[in-house]
Amino acid sequence: MAHFAKIINGTQVAKVIVVNNETLENKPFPKSEAIGIGFLKSLYGEDTEWLQTSYNANFRGKFAGPGMKYDPIKDEFNPIEEEVTE
């Protein structure tokens, strides 16, 4: 199984979807990413943005989760830093 993060507003992770390896033609990352993105866009719309994420954190830093941020410069997912209030 492969995991894909839906990105909104350019950097925010909205949700993570699982895609079956057969759908991805059993290709490894990064070849699987383009196939998965095409599949998810066919289901959720061409105007959606998706990125593959690694459950084992083998690529893109941490495993993406809702509310996390994607850093396109570092090409990694990061938790949102909470503001410290006094």
C-alpha positions in Angstrom: 0.0 0.0 0.0 1.1 3.5 -0.7 0.0 6.7 1.0 -0.8 10.0 -0.7 -1.3 13.4 1.1 -3.9 15.8 -0.3 -2.3 19.3 -0.3 -4.5 22.4 0.1 -3.4 26.0 0.0 0.0 24.9 -1.5 1.4 23.5 1.8 -1.2 22.2 4.2 -2.0 18.5 4.4 -5.8 18.0 4.4 -5.9 14.2 4.5 -4.0 11.0 3.6 -5.4 8.4 1.3 -4.2 4.8 0.8 -3.7 3.5 -2.8 -3.3 -0.2 -3.6 0.0 -1.2 -5.0 -1.7 -2.9 -8.0 -3.2 0.5 -8.9 0.4 1.8 -8.9 1.5 -1.1 -11.1 3.6 -2.3 -8.2 6.2 0.5 -9.0 8.4 1.8 -6.3 8.7 5.5 -5.4 9.2 7.8 -7.3 7.7 6.1 -10.3 4.6 5.2 -8.3 3.9 8.9 -7.4 2.9 10.0 -10.9 0.6 7.0 -11.3 -1.0 7.6 -8.0 -1.5 11.3 -8.6 -3.2 10.6 -11.9 -5.4 8.0 -10.2 -6.4 10.3 -7.4 -7.1 13.2 -9.7 -9.4 11.0 -11.7 -11.4 10.4 -8.5 -11.2 13.7 -6.7 -10.7 16.2 -9.6 -7.9 17.5 -11.8 -7.7 20.6 -9.6 -6.6 18.6 -6.6 -2.9 18.4 -5.4 -1.4 15.1 -4.1 2.1 14.0 -2.9 3.2 10.6 -2.0 4.3 10.1 1.7 6.2 7.3 3.3 4.8 5.5 6.3 8.3 4.5 7.2 9.7 8.0 6.5 11.9 6.7 3.7 11.3 10.0 1.8 9.9 13.5 2.5 10.8 13.5 6.1 8.0 12.4 8.3 4.8 10.5 7.4 2.3 13.2 6.4 -0.9 13.6 8.5 -3.8 16.0 8.5 -2.7 19.5 9.7 0.9 19.0 8.8 2.7 21.3 6.4 4.6 20.5 3.3 7.9 22.4 2.7 8.4 22.4 -1.1 12.0 23.7 -0.7 13.1 20.9 1.5 10.6 18.5 -0.1 9.4 17.2 3.3 6.4 17.1 5.6 6.6 18.9 9.0 4.3 19.3 11.9 2.8 22.7 12.5 4.6 24.5 15.2 2.1 25.7 17.8 2.3 29.3 18.9 3.5 29.8 22.5 1.4 32.2 24.4 2.1 33.6 27.8 
